[in-house]
Amino acid sequence: MEEFVFGTLATDGLKLIHHRASRRGLQHGYRIKPVDPIPNQPVSIHVSVGPDFLIDHLACYYTIDGSLPKGSKGVAQTGEVVFLEKKTTNWDTFLWGYLTHWEGVIPPQPEGTIVRYQLGGWVDDDETSQEVFADWPEVQTTIELAADAFFNDQPLPEVKPGDPRQGNTFT
């Protein structure tokens, strides 16, 4: 007997939407290693970029003084910047496109330091392109809108939720 799951994973279609949403755009989802770093230990930051957003550069703007990080196209306006490197590119059949994984390292910090960071990606050769910040599109909002449409017999929304220029501040 198959158990019924309520909410955003209730059907195979909604599961597929969840899978695709978590792999579109620029997604970080708090993926760091180690998960619980000790003092004076570097922290690796992991980001995936879906096929709907091609980038040439990915930067991590971070602060350690309690302020919010801010930067644009690799130049930190508040705090410091670390650049991430493209590590792997893999085909994702359910997404029907390539998923690129990027990684960077925030340097070791002393005990008690709170690191706040934002992640932004951009295209080098396009002067008009704007930097897009993680996590965009908003995965949870995407799947909640899809579930709401499903349970109300409405068509799935086409709009990717969230402002790609805003981004989240991770801690």
N, C-alpha and C positions, 0 to 999 in steps of 0.2 A: 504494500500500500504506500502510495506516495503522499508525503505530507504537503499540506497547503501552506504556502508562504504568503503573508499579507504584504501589501505596500509595494515598494519600488521593484521588487524581484518576484512578483506574483506569477509572471508568465515568461515563457522563453523569449518573447519579443521584448519585454521589459529588461530581462537579463542582458540581451544583446545591446539594447540602448545604454545600459549601465557600462558594459564593456567598452563600447565605442566612445562614450562621453569621457571616460577616464583616460582615454588615449588620444583625444583630439587636442589641438592647440598646444599650449605650453603648460605642462603639469608637473608639479613637484610633490605635493601631498605629504610634506614633512618627511620625505625619504632622506635620512641621514645615517651615516655609519661612523662610529658606533651610535646606537640609539640613545644611550645614556653616557655621554662622554665624561671622562674624569678630568680633573685639572691638568693643564699642560699637554693635552692630547689633541692632535689635529682632527677635524671633522670633515668627512667627505659629504658633499651635497650631490644628490642625484635628481636629474630632470629628464623627462621624456617630452619629445616634440612630435606631434602627429603630422600626417601628410597634408593637412589643410593649412599648415603654417610652416613655410620654409625659412630658415634663418642661417646667417653666416656667423653670428657671434652670440654668445650668451654670457652675461655678467651677473655676479652676485655682489650687490651693494650691502655692506654691513656696518653696524655700529656696535660699540661696546660701552658707550657712555650714557646709555639710557635714552638717547634721542632716536627718532625714527630715521631709517636709512633713506637716502634719496640719491638718484643718479639718472643719467641719460646717456645711452649709447656708449657705455664703458667709462664714463667720467663721473666719479662720485662727487655729489654736491654736498652730501653729509656723510661722514664716515670714510670707509675704505672700499676698494673694489678688488674682487678676485675674478678672473676669467675662467669659465668652464671650457672643457675640451670635449669634442665629439668622440665618443668611445665606440659605439656600435650602431649599426642600422639593421633592423630586422623586419621581415615581411610579417604583417598581421592579417590573416585571411578574413577574420570577422570585421576588421576595420577597412579592409581592402585597400591597403596602402602600407607604406614604410613608416616604422616608428624608430626615431633616432634617440639614442640615449647619450646624455651629456653628464660630465662629472667634473667637479672642482673641489678644492680643499680650502676650508677656512683655517688659518693658522692656529696653533695652540694658544689657549687663553688661561690666565691664572684663575685660581679658585675664586668662586663668587661672581665671576663675570657673566653677565647676561648679554648674549649676542642676538641682535635683531637684524633680519636681512630680507631683502627683496631680490627677485630674480627676473631679469629682463633680457629679451632676445630681439635681434633686429637683422635686417638685410643690409649688407654693406653698400651695394651699388645703387640703391634707390634713395635719393635725397628726400623724397616725399613720404617715405614709409615711416611709420611711428613705431617706437619700441613697444613690444607686447610683454606684459608681466604675468608671472605665474600666480595663481592657478586660474587660467582662462582657457576655455569657458568654464564656468562654475559647474562642477560635476554634480554636486548634490542638488542644486536648483534644476539642472537639466533633467535628472531622473525623476525628481518630484513633479515637474511639469508634465513629463511623459506619463507617469502613473496617473496623475489627475485627468489627463486627456483620455487615457485608456478606460478608467473607471466611469467616466462621464460620456463614453461613446463619441468622443470628439477626435478630429484629426490631430496628429502629433504636431507640436509647435516647430516651426522652422528656424526660429531665431536662437542664436547661441547666447545664453544669459551672461550678464556681467559686462563690465567695461574693460576691454583688453589693455587700456592705458593705465588703469588703477593698480591692479595687482593686490596681492595679500602681503602683509608683513608677517614673516615667520619668526619664531623665537626659539 
